[in-house]
């Protein structure tokens, strides 16, 4: 009789143990999401603080060994039309388009920097080369420094590796500084500059700094795990 009761209790014990393990895992995942939320809020606060500061000189920022991401800068230089590119699949107000990106030869610096001039409609991009949107000569720019975008993990979504002696590619899926650097002879800064103001008033791309200050889904995920 006692042996029968022990046998009957074993499945219950296993179920209780499984529920306990599952509960602890959910609790741990909830805590992890709250930590991610705290990190996101801290990063957003730093971003807003830096963007609220007066712009500093671009050459000074590029030469600094400190983190310069989201720093507002002013600079002067000339765009290189030979290596202008489009970043595809970019939208504005739900309208499809592309971003125009080109290297800027920065005055008083041996290092260039990629500049995201902004968004243009898909029809305009399809009908013209990215170099069409570049102003000629020396220009003054104001923008925000950003770190390189990351290629997707899945190789079929990432930009292909350039073939030897192939002409520079005009279209990229992400603004990968290292990828574009492989096709540009000028040494480039590890940051790119997203314009906050158009470089010209005539048919200029719409500045698209793409600064995400949302808190993301971490709080809702944490609630789901705790529930």
PyMOL commands that set and color helices and strands:
alter all, ss='L'
color gray80, all
select helices_A, chain A and resi 2-52+58-63+81-83+122-126+130-133+177-181+218-226
alter helices_A, ss='H'
color red, helices_A
select strands_A, chain A and resi 56-57+72-79+85-92+95-106+112-121+138-147+171-172+188-195
alter strands_A, ss='S'
color yellow, strands_A
deselect
rebuild
show_as cartoon
